[in-house]
Amino acid sequence: MSDLPAVVFDFGGVITSSPFEAFNRLETERGLPKDLVRRINATNPDGNAWALFERAEIDAERFDSLFAEEALALGHELRGADVLALLAGDIRPRMVAAIDLLKERGHRLGCITNNVPAGHGAQMSPTAERAEAVAAVMARFDHVVESSKVGVRKPDPRIYTMACTGLGVEPEQCVYLDDLGINCKPAAALGMRAIKVTGEEQALRDLEQALDLPPGTF
């Protein structure tokens, strides 16, 4: 095993553009409050429709209706199916190039993704072609943990431990990237070097710093 730090990535919002950008566009188009989807997801976060679906405890049809009920409880009309259609962001080529470089350097690479059993493939792609592009990125990782397959979702600390075990490393040997602070906190508590991703350029610069690489490496 390499003595270089392992690097563990979230997928949506890190390797791809954030789905929250698409959510905001939908909210604007429909005259809904900004960040309504985030607000719904933050209500009863361990037992709401998103949580149940990401643990594969309900199917897409049930998610659609439960999410609609949760939106209505906040005074708005929004179906879960409309939100699911927006989950797949655009793959960021520079992030993929960084993954390839890390692999060449001998780093162990992992991915932890909260996903749902909908669409095509691990990132719920709208088409089979899109799913193939995502699968090509996923194949670069030494170990992948999907919430809908293991029945555990971030920020549950167990999912980070699963990733470390699968990579054969301790949390202290890992750098972890995620676009949500709530998911970075348990990683940091376990001993990982957590990077909250707000954009591609920032993520790559912070990753260089975490790995003691020269600026501009990525």
SEGUGU-444088 format. One record per residue: y, x, z of N, C-alpha, C, O in turn; residue in one letter. Coordinates in steps of 0.02 Angstrom, whole numbers, plus 50000, padded with zeros to 5 digits. Layout:
N
YXZYXZYXZYXZA;...
//
This chain:
218
499405004250000500005000050000500635004450000500655009450035M;501125002449961501745006249959502105005950025502085000850060S;502445011550044502835011550105503545009150091503965008950137D;503695007250028504345004350012504384997250039503874993850044L;504984994950056505054988050082504804982950030504914983749970P;504474977750055504284972150012504914967750002505354967650044A;504934964349946505484959849931505194952949917504774952049873V;505434947949954505194941149948505764936749924506304936649954V;505654933049871506164928949840506024921549850505454919249846F;506554917649863506554910549849506604909949773506814914849740D;506424904249743506464903649670507094899849649507544902749619F;507114893349664507684889349644508324891449680508334891649742G;508854892949642509474895149673509524902549682510054905149700G;508974906149669508974913449673508784916249605509184919649572V;508174914949584507954917249517508204912549463508294914549406I;508324906349482508644901549436509314899349465509454900349524T;509724896349423510354893449447510194887949497509654884949495S;510664886549541510544881849595510514874649570510944872549531S;510014870849592509984863749575510554859849605510724854349582P;510864862549657511424859049689512004858249641512394853449646F;512074862849593512594862149543512474855949501512934852249485E;511844854849482511664848949443511744842649485511954837449459A;511574843049549511664837249593512404835249596512574829349592F;512844840249602513564838749605513814835549541514234831149543N;513554837749484513744834749420513534827349418513914823049396R;512934826049441512684819149443513124814849489513294809149471L;513284817549547513704813849594514384812249563514634806649572E;514674817049528515324815949496515274810649442515694806149437T;514754811149400514654806349346514574799149370514794794449337E;514274798449429514134791649454514634789349507514544784049536R;515144793349519515644791449568515384791449639515614787649682G;514894795749653514604796349719514944801949757515234806449726L;514924801949823515244807249862514924814049846514324814549836P;515344819149843515084825849831514604827849887514724826449945K;514054831049868513534833349914513154827649947512884828550001D;513144821749915512754816249943512014818149947511684816649997L;511754821349896511044823249897510904827949955510404827149990V;511344832749966511264837250024511284833350090510894834650135R;511724828450093511784824450155511144820450167510914819950224R;510864817550115510244813850122509684818450145509294816750189I;509664824450115509134829250133509214831950203508724834050234N;509824831850230509954834450297509804829250351509764830950410A;509734822950331509584817650378508834817450391508444816850343T;508624818050453507914818250471507554823450428507084821750392N;507764829850431507524834950384506784836450386506514838950337P;506444834850441505724836350445505294830450423504704831150411D;505604824450419505194818550403505474814150348505214808650337G;505994816550313506284812450260505864812950196505354816350194N;506094809550143505704809350081505594816350053505044817950029A;506124820550054506054827350028505524831250066505094834450036W;505544830950132505074834650173504354832450158503904836550150A;504254825850155503584823250142503334825350073502754827150065L;503774825250023503584826949955503454834449948502984836349913F;503854838649981503764845849976503124848150012502864853549999E;502884843950058502234845350089501664841750054501094841850077R;501824838349998501334834649958500994829049999500404827649989A;501374825950044501114820450084501234813750051500934808750071E;501664813549999501774807549960501804809549886501884815349870I;501734804549842501774805949770502474804449744502904802249782D;502584805649680503244804949651503504797749654504094796649666A;503064792949645503274785949648503514784049717504024780649725E;503154786249768503344784749836503994788449854504424785749889R;504064794649830504684798349842505284794649812505804794049844F;505204792149752505734788549718506004782849761506604782149769D;505554778949787505764773149827506024775049896506514772149919S;505704779949928505924782049995506624785249992507044783850034L;506734789349941507384792549934507924787249922508464787749950F;507764782249881508234776749868508404773149933508984771249943A;507914772149976508034768850040508494773150084508944770550117E;508394779650083508804784050124509524784250097509994784550136E;509594784050032510274783850002510614777350020511214777350037A;510244771850017510534765350032510744764950105511234761650122L;510374768250149510544768250220511214771650232511544770450282A;511414775950185512064779250189512594775650148513164777850142L;512394769950119512874765750083512934767250008513434765449978G;512424770449979512464772249909511814770849872511284770649903H;511864769849806511274768649766511104774849725511494777149684E;510514777649737510284783549701509524783949707509254784249762L;509194783949650508464784249650508224791549655508564796149632R;507654792449686507364799049691507194802049624507264808049614G;506964797849577506764800349511507354803449475507264808249437A;507954800849486508554803549453508704810549478508964814749441D;508544811849541508674818449570508134823449548508274829249534V;507504821049545506954825449525507074828249455506874833949440L;507384824349413507504826449344507974832449339508034835549286A;508314834049395508814839349394508594845749429508984850449437L;507974845949451507754851549494507704858249459507824863449489L;507524858249395507404864649360508064867749337508394865249292A;508244873349368508844876949347508684881849291508114882249269G;509194885449269509104890349215508894897049245509174899349294D;508404900249214508174906849237508724911949226509034912249173I;508844916049277509354921249274509034927849250508654930849287R;509184929949189508854935949161508954942249203508494946349207P;509534943149234509654949149273509214949249335509014954649358R;509074943449364508624943249421507924945149401507564948649437M;507714942749342507044944449317507004951949303506504955149317V;507534954749274507554961949261507514965949326507194971149329A;507844963449379507814966749444507104966549472506864971449500A;506774960849463506074960349486505644965449450505224968749481I;505744966149384505354971049346505474978149370505004982149375D;506104979749385506264986449409505954987749477505684993149490L;505984982749521505684983449587504934984649582504644988749618L;504624981049536503904981849526503744988949501503264991949524K;504154991449455504064998249429504125003449485503785008549485E;504575002049533504695006649588504145006249641504125010449686R;503705001349637503145000949684503234996249742502834996349789G;503764992149740503864987249794503344981649788503174979449733H;503114979249845502704973149847503184967249838503724967149869R;503004962449796503454956849780503134950249796502554948949778L;503514945849829503264939249847503764933849831504354935249818G;503524927749832503954921849820503744916349868503154914749874C;504234913349900504134907349942504554901849911505164902449908I;504244896449889504614891049858504434884349887503844882549892T;504944880649907504844873549924504844869749859505344869449824N;504274866749842504244862949780503864856449792503624855149847N;503824852349741503494845849747502994845049690503074848149638V;502484840849700501984839749647502254834949594502034829249589P;502724837449555503034833449502503214837949444503294844049453A;503274835249384503444839149326502894843849307502304842749322G;503074849249272502594854149248502654860649287503204863549291H;502114862949317502104869449349502454869849416502674864849445G;502504876149441502734877449509503454875349520503644873649576A;503874875549468504574873949477504764867149448505344865949431Q;504254862749441504384855749424504754855049358505214851049352M;504564859149310504914859549246504844853049207504324849749210S;505364851249169505344844949131504884845249070504674840049045P;504744851349045504314852148987503794857548998503874861849041T;503254857248959502734862348964503004869248942502814874348971A;503444869248892503744875548868504144878848924504104884948934E;504534874748959504934877449014504474880049070504604885249100R;503924876449082503454878549134503144885249116503004889249161A;503024886649052502744893049031503224898749046503014904149067E;503874897549036504374902749050504394904249125504444910049145A;504344899049166504334899949238503694903549259503714908049301V;503134901649230502494904749247502504912249231502194916249267A;502854914149178502904921249160503274925149214503124930949226A;503764921949246504114925149302503664925349363503614930449397V;503344919749378502904919349436502354924649434502144927249486M;502124926149374501574930949366501764937949388501324942049400A;502404939249395502634945849416502544947049490502524952749513R;502474941649529502414942349601501704944149622501214942049591F;501654948049676501004949649703500714943849743500104943149749D;501154939649770500914933849808501444928349806502044929749815H;501234922249795501674916449792501444911149842500844909649846V;501904908349881501754902949927502154896849906502774896949907V;501814891449888502134885149867502034879949922501464878749943E;502574876849944502524872049999502054866349983501684864050027S;502054864049920501644858249902500904859949900500484855349899S;500734866449900500024868449900499774870149970499184869049985K;500224872850012500004874950079500164869750133499934870350189V;500564864650115500724859350163501214861450217501264858250269G;501574866850205502084869350251502694870950209502634873550153V;503294869450235503904870550196504404874550237504404874250299R;504834878250201505394881450236505844875950265505944870750234K;506114877050325506154883250364505614884350416505724888150464P;505034881150410504484882250457504294889650456504124892250403D;504324893150513504174900250514503484902050487503374907650464P;503024897250490502344898750467502314900750393501894904750373R;502764898050353502724899450281502934906650266502694909650218I;503374909450306503584916450298503004921050319502874926150288Y;502674919050373502094922950396501544922950344501204927950334T;501444917150311500944916750258501104921750202500654925150176M;501744922150184501944926750131501814933950151501554937850111A;501994935750213501894942550236501144944350238500944949750218C;500744939650261500024940750264499744941750194499334946250183T;499974937650148499734938250079499934944750046499574947250003G;500504947450067500734953850039500464959850077500514965550054L;500164958550135499894964050175500434968150209500354974250217G;500984964850229501534968450261501754964650324501564958850334V;502144968050366502444964950424503134962250404503434964850357E;503394957150440504064954550423504594959950422505054959650381P;504544964850467505044970150470505054974550408505524978350397E;504534973950367504484977850306504744973950245504674976150188Q;505054968150257505254963650202506004962550198506354962050249C;506254962150137506914959350122506784952350095506334951450053V;507174947450117507074940550095507714937650067508244938350098Y;507674934450009508264931449977508174923949970507654921649946L;508684920149992508664912849987509374910349981509834913350009D;509474904849946510154902249938510364897549994510924895149995D;509904896150041510064891650097510044895550163509544898650179L;510584895150200510614898550264510084896150313509814900050352G;509924889650310509424886850356508744889950343508324890150388I;508624892450282507994895650267508014903150282507484906250291N;508604906050283508674913150299508584914450374508314919650394C;508794909750415508794910850488508094912250515508014917150551K;507584908150500506924909650527506634916150500506264919650535P;506804917850437506574924150409506864930050450506514934750467A;507514929550464507834934750504507554935050574507474940450603A;507404929250603507134928950671506454932350675506274935150727A;506084932250620505424935550618505494943050607505004946750617L;506084945350588506194952350578506344954350506506454960250493G;506344949550460506514951050390507254952650383507654950250423M;507434956550333508134957750316508324952050268508154952250209R;508674947050293508824941050254509484941550217509984943850245A;509474939550154510074939450112510194932250090509774929250057I;510764929450108510954922750086511284923450017511794926750010K;510984920249968511214920849899511734915549883511604909549889V;512334917749864512854913149842512984913749767513324909549738T;512714918949736512784919949665512374925949643512154929849684G;512264926549578511834931849552512114938849567511744943149591E;512744939949552513034946549562513014948549636512824954149652E;513194944049680513184945449752512484947049775512384951649814Q;511984943249751511294944249772511054951249752510724954649791A;511204953249691510974959749667511324965449704511004970549719L;511964964749719512324970049756512044970549827511934976049853R;511934964849859511664964949928510954967649929510754970949977D;510574966249877509884968849874509894976349866509494979849896L;510344978949824510414986149818510564989349885510274994549903E;511024986349922511214989049987510624988850036510514993650073Q;510264983350036509704982550082509154987650069508794989750115A;509084989650005508564994349986508825001549979508455005949958L;509465002649997509775009249993509755011949922509615017849910D;509905007549874509915009549804510645010649781511085007449809L;510765014949734511455016149709511745009749680511395005949648P;512395008649690512725002849659512625003049583512685008249551P;512474997149555512374996749483511654997849462511494997749402G;511204998849510510484999649494510224993649457509834994249409T;510434987649479510224981449446510734979049395510634973849363F;
//
